[in-house]
Amino acid sequence: MMKKKILICLSILLVVIGVAAILLLPQTSPFKKKEHVYIAVAGPMRTTAGKAMLKGIRLCLEKREKEGKLKNKKVELLIFNDKNDRRAAVNVASDITDENKALLVLGHYYSSTSIVAGEIYKKNGMPAITASGTDISVTLANDWYFRVVPNNRFQASFIANYLNKDLKEPAASIIVKKGSYGSFLSESFEEAARKIGMEIKKKWEIDKHSKTFDDDLKKIINELRSVDDPGALFFATHGDEAVKIITSIKYPGTKYTIMGPDAFANKSFKELFQRYPQEQSVPGYYSDGIYAVSPFMADTANEKAYAFRQEFIKKYDEEPSWVAACYYDAMSVTLEAIEKAEIEGDEKHIRGDRKKIREFLTSLYSYELAIEGVSGRIYFDRHGDVDRPLSVGIYEKQRFIPAFSQYQLISGTRHIEDTFKKALHGNIITIGENVMMKTRIVYAGIDINEVSKLDMKESTYTIDFYIWFRFHRMFDDTDIQFLNSVYPIRLGTPILEETVNDVTTRAYHLKADFKTDFDFHEYPFDEHRLRIRFRHALQRDKLIFVPDSQGLPQSADPGKLRKTRFDSVSGWNINKISCYQNIITNISTLGSPKFFDLQNAINYSQFNAVIQIERRDWRFILKNFFPVIIMILILYLKCFLPYEYFSVRVPMSMAVLITNAIYHLKILEELEVKYLIVIEYAFFSVYVLVLLSALTSISVYILRKRGAGRKIKFLINAERIIHPCAVLAVGFLFVYTYYK
């Protein structure tokens, strides 16, 4: 007895020690309280821009939380509205620093508000990251402020080089908005133009707040109309001033090359044109052909950008703007700093934590140490700036799409061949210490006519489709490689080839067999993605495919308006057809001895057409479940046989068991899968019901021998109730799976 008491006491003591260890040790305690980390967000929160900032930031935070990368930290946002007003920004910055709660500030949106708020952040040792304030003064004399988009100096230099080197414009005229924003853009543009030998023909200044503003605009418009060749027009302005001038000088037939800063890439810029009747009746009447730079364009960005775009559309039901994408990146850098800067995470150490965050951000000083964002690689120069190529877009029927030429950063000299020759042809431009190489954009599109011969076992299918390419000047489409075709595909003779203003559209009609990996996890309620994947022999630094939203010209096929269809016996419906480009990487030395000991990654732009199909054929589903339903009914009918028929009840259960196993194996053999599929849960349900039935029959047999009549009746009634309840529960789950 004494031994038992000692053992009980020891057991209790061990349990107490174990619980205490779990609760007291911070690394093992499941009840440990998460450290709250606060991030301030400052901007014009009631405007479209402010809402875009928040959408990008929140999406990034939600993704990191789902991935579980924040460990024991709970990140919360403190939202401040500065109304894009300098005085309000000073008050907001003072509130943020006085509260002594926020670890870092994301914002402000305007450069003017960022500059005045930055003085307060610098004085109080508060790190801040902007993804929109592009004035050089934001970060130049403030080592606590960082920027994840190129500044105005880089932007203006890039525009000058693009106009001269790629668009072959020897001269330009400038329209400047009075103030620090326009003046600095203009000065930087002129400085870059002088370096590359580009002539500045004329320069006009406008003051929005001047009493003679309308007269000044008329004067500029009259002078532009009277000048034979003003060269390219560079607008160092915001969108509203530019639109008033453009709508007065631009009409179909005019040959002005117009290019503007990132303000022209905002959705609001396009909407300003839509106020005019001509633009409403003929989309693109004024806006067609206008170039602008943007820190982010999803169509030409990396694979992370594609995933971000899909997540953003799914959550907010709209396309992400460059503001949302760049503030997503700003938040991504912030969360990376919180993870790796070894902060304390409490108010007592807030100043030290802010310093650690700043030190982490300054440690991202090179391409190799950069954080991969959706807008590109993020690392900071000595001023806290990101210098990297901007995306160039052009307006086409009120859509802002990538221009035919882009530039990408070259990270190492081993990738540059014949540098001098390429620089002369505009294939390489240099801004500061950044060397950038031209990348060609080829628009590609696929229209599906028919899908047939769907072989689920071999994972193959036949697609009849049109494929076309839209490109500037020259493009060798014989080097296209279809990556998932069963047999090699040759494009053959084009059914259409037309060239307008050096832009060629070339189309082909193909029918070929393709192969992909099918996912049968939800069989027979499964959905599959039939893919057509191709790439060019040229690497991604020379060519990027972009999905063409214009569609196939009607001249390619007069009867093209018929709907995409399946073979009539297939039993599938098309849910969605989508096209996108992503990056595929090969590791190769390219046969060069200098790469023999290196992991030389070769990137290609891959075009993907995806046809999402789903089963919506009740006949097929019933055909799969019919044997299971019959077996379940047989088992239930057995419940009503007299319990004396033991010799019949047990064989019936065994017959169902064998039939179920044979059918189960047949399905697995047909699909050749090595994972659980939905219909298997129906088979498992039958196995359970067979076991229940067999146990009931055996129990009844034993109880009958003992003469326990009341227990037999209870057991039989219980089986009659449990059987249909279990079947209904499983059936409900299947219906939920089908309609989810």
Helices and strands as residue ranges (DSSP letters): H 2-24, E 35-43, H 48-67, E 73-81, H 86-99, E 102-107, H 111-124, E 128-130, H 137-140, E 145-147, H 152-161, I 162-166, E 171-177, H 180-196, E 199-206, H 213-226, E 232-236, H 239-249, E 258-260, G 262-265, H 267-273, H 277-281, E 291-294, G 298-300, H 303-316, H 322-340, G 347-349, H 350-362, G 367-369, E 371-373, E 376-378, E 391-396, E 399-402, E 405-409, G 413-415, H 419-424, E 428-431, E 434-455, E 460-472, G 477-479, E 480-482, E 496-500, E 503-515, E 527-536, E 543-547, G 554-556, E 565-566, E 572-587, G 593-595, E 601-615, H 618-638, H 646-671, H 678-706, H 709-739
